């Protein structure tokens, strides 16, 4: 079963999915503007921010672990703008020095807790100063609160064009796409808490329940009700196509 815990790396979480005895297809993380470093089947990779949920095959006997960085924080640790990694899974040795990645892979292979080794490596990683965006938290907070893009740009002291460029580098998307993704994730969180779908759509700013349904189909790949059913079955260990409950990215 998928598990995660807060990381000592600010804003990050450490996650793992232990090896299963059966082949499964899972629905990977919903779009969120995050980047992950992933360990799977002896390989290290970077998972960029997704624009839609991805399906991936989980192979018997293969365990998965990773560190997911909070929105806007991953580029400086990984060393690449988020938009260059959007919808991609890239071997880590294409981003970090190959010798460093081999050494890290050796340590993980010998470790009882691969996630902890990844976490320590991320904590030691020297941040790329040119990819540290001090405005990213303020931008994220205002867009998450539902402020219009133009108003957000004005508050943080940027033009709309500047805001667009900053969002691409930090989150992987322009601000309008980021708003859609953040709203979708809030809707899913409310639905998980038991709120009626009509209430969810009204609370999160959708025009109506049909608008919510269209956005879920576009961003999550399945209707909201199906997503919740799949999550429940994943938690119970059912062997079928299922979404991960929060943040891991598998090999797609």
C-alpha positions in Angstrom: 0.0 0.0 0.0 1.2 3.5 -0.8 2.6 5.5 2.2 4.1 8.9 2.6 5.6 11.0 5.4 6.8 14.6 5.7 10.4 15.1 4.8 13.1 17.0 6.6 13.6 18.8 3.2 11.3 21.8 3.5 8.0 21.3 1.7 8.8 17.8 0.5 7.4 14.3 1.3 9.0 10.9 1.2 6.8 8.2 -0.3 7.0 4.5 -1.0 5.0 1.7 -2.5 6.2 -1.7 -1.4 6.6 -4.6 -3.8 3.4 -6.3 -4.7 2.9 -10.0 -5.6 0.7 -9.2 -8.5 0.9 -7.1 -11.6 -1.3 -4.0 -11.4 -2.1 -0.9 -13.4 -2.2 2.3 -11.3 -3.3 5.8 -12.0 -0.3 7.9 -11.0 -0.4 11.2 -9.2 -2.9 13.9 -10.3 -1.3 17.0 -11.8 0.1 19.2 -9.0 3.1 21.3 -10.2 5.6 19.1 -8.2 8.8 17.3 -9.2 9.9 13.9 -7.8 13.1 11.9 -7.7 12.0 8.3 -8.0 13.7 4.9 -7.3 12.2 2.0 -9.2 13.7 -1.4 -10.1 17.3 -0.3 -9.6 16.9 2.9 -11.5 16.8 6.6 -10.5 14.8 9.1 -12.5 13.2 12.6 -12.3 9.4 12.8 -12.8 8.3 16.2 -14.0 5.0 18.0 -13.4 2.2 16.3 -15.2 -0.6 18.0 -17.1 -2.9 14.9 -16.8 -2.9 11.8 -14.6 -0.8 9.0 -16.0 -1.3 5.2 -16.0 1.6 3.0 -15.2 2.1 -0.8 -14.8 3.4 -2.0 -11.4 5.4 -5.1 -11.8 5.4 -8.0 -9.3 8.3 -7.8 -6.9 9.3 -4.2 -7.7 9.2 -1.6 -5.0 9.0 2.1 -5.6 10.2 5.1 -3.5 10.7 8.7 -4.0 10.9 12.3 -2.7 8.3 14.7 -3.9 9.2 18.4 -3.7 6.6 21.0 -3.0 5.3 23.1 -5.9 7.9 25.6 -6.9 10.7 24.0 -4.8 11.9 21.1 -7.0 13.7 22.9 -9.8 16.4 24.4 -7.5 17.2 20.9 -6.0 17.0 18.9 -9.2 18.7 21.6 -11.3 16.3 22.1 -14.2 13.3 24.4 -14.9 10.0 22.6 -14.3 8.7 23.2 -17.8 11.7 21.4 -19.3 10.6 18.3 -17.4 6.8 18.7 -17.9 5.1 15.3 -18.7 8.5 13.6 -18.8 10.4 10.9 -16.9 14.1 11.5 -17.2 17.0 9.4 -15.9 18.6 11.2 -13.0 22.0 10.9 -14.6 20.9 13.2 -17.4 20.4 15.9 -14.8 23.0 15.1 -12.0 26.6 13.9 -12.6 26.6 10.2 -13.6 29.1 9.2 -10.9 27.0 10.8 -8.2 23.9 9.0 -9.4 25.8 5.6 -9.5 27.0 6.1 -6.0 23.5 7.1 -4.8 22.0 4.0 -6.6 24.5 1.8 -4.8 23.6 3.2 -1.4 19.9 2.9 -2.1 20.2 -0.7 -3.3 21.9 -1.6 0.0 19.5 0.3 2.2 16.6 -0.9 4.2 14.8 2.4 3.6 15.4 3.7 0.1 13.3 6.8 0.7 15.5 7.9 3.6 18.6 7.7 1.4 16.9 9.7 -1.3 15.8 12.3 1.3 19.3 12.6 2.6 20.7 13.1 -0.9 18.2 15.8 -1.6 19.0 17.5 1.7 22.7 17.6 0.8 22.1 18.8 -2.7 23.4 22.3 -3.4 20.5 24.5 -4.7 20.8 26.2 -8.0 20.5 29.9 -7.1 19.1 30.8 -10.5 16.2 28.4 -10.0 15.3 29.6 -6.5 12.2 31.8 -6.9 11.5 33.7 -3.7 8.1 34.8 -5.2 6.9 31.2 -5.9 5.2 30.7 -2.4 3.4 34.0 -2.7 2.3 33.3 -6.3 1.1 29.8 -5.3 -0.8 31.0 -2.2 -2.7 33.6 -4.2 -3.6 31.4 -7.1 -4.6 28.6 -4.7 -6.9 31.1 -3.0 -8.6 31.7 -6.3 -7.3 35.2 -7.1 -7.4 36.1 -10.8 -4.1 35.9 -12.7 -3.9 39.6 -13.3 -4.6 40.4 -9.7 -2.0 37.9 -8.5 0.6 39.5 -10.9 -0.2 42.9 -9.5 0.1 41.9 -5.9 3.5 40.2 -6.3 4.8 43.1 -8.4 5.1 41.4 -11.8 3.6 41.9 -15.2 1.4 39.1 -16.5 4.1 38.1 -19.0 6.7 38.0 -16.2 4.3 35.9 -14.0 3.8 33.5 -16.9 7.5 33.0 -17.3 8.1 32.6 -13.5 5.3 30.0 -13.3 6.7 27.9 -16.2 10.1 27.7 -14.5 8.8 27.1 -10.9 5.7 24.9 -11.5 5.9 23.7 -15.1 2.7 25.5 -16.3 1.5 28.9 -17.0 -0.6 30.5 -14.2 -4.0 29.8 -15.9 -3.2 26.1 -16.1 -1.9 26.1 -12.6 -5.1 27.6 -11.4 -7.1 24.8 -13.1 -4.9 22.2 -11.5 -5.0 23.7 -8.0 -8.8 24.0 -8.2 -9.2 20.4 -9.3 -7.1 19.2 -6.4 -9.1 21.2 -3.9 -12.3 19.7 -5.4 -10.9 16.2 -5.0 -9.9 17.0 -1.4 -13.4 18.2 -0.6 -15.0 15.1 -2.3 -12.7 12.8 -0.3 -13.9 14.5 2.8 -17.5 13.5 1.9 -18.9 16.7 0.5 -21.6 16.4 -2.1 -20.4 16.9 -5.7 -22.8 19.9 -6.2 -21.4 21.5 -3.1 -17.9 20.8 -4.2 -18.4 22.4 -7.6 -20.0 25.5 -6.0 -17.3 25.9 -3.3 -14.4 25.6 -5.6 -15.6 28.0 -8.2 -16.8 25.8 -11.1 -19.7 27.1 -13.1 -21.7 24.0 -12.3 -21.3 20.3 -11.7 -21.0 19.6 -15.4 -18.0 22.0 -15.5 -16.4 20.1 -12.6 -17.0 16.8 -14.4 -15.4 18.0 -17.6 -12.3 19.3 -15.8 -12.0 16.0 -13.9 -12.1 14.1 -17.1 -9.5 16.3 -18.7 -7.0 16.5 -15.8 -7.6 13.3 -13.9 -8.7 11.1 -16.8 -11.8 9.8 -15.0 -14.9 11.3 -13.4 -14.7 12.3 -9.8 -16.9 9.5 -8.6 -14.7 6.9 -10.4 -11.6 8.5 -8.9 -12.9 8.1 -5.4 -14.0 4.5 -6.0 -10.6 3.6 -7.4 -8.8 5.2 -4.4 -11.0 3.2 -2.0 -10.1 0.0 -3.8 -6.5 0.9 -3.9 -6.5 1.3 -0.1 -8.2 -2.0 0.3 -5.6 -3.7 -1.9 -7.9 -4.6 -4.8 -6.2 -5.6 -8.0 -7.4 -3.3 -10.7 -6.6 0.1 -12.2 -6.3 2.5 -9.3 -5.0 6.0 -8.5 -2.3 6.6 -6.0 -3.9 8.5 -3.1 -1.5 11.5 -3.0 1.9 12.0 -4.4 4.0 9.2 -5.9 5.0 9.0 -9.5 5.7 5.6 -11.0 7.5 4.6 -14.1 5.2 5.6 -17.0 
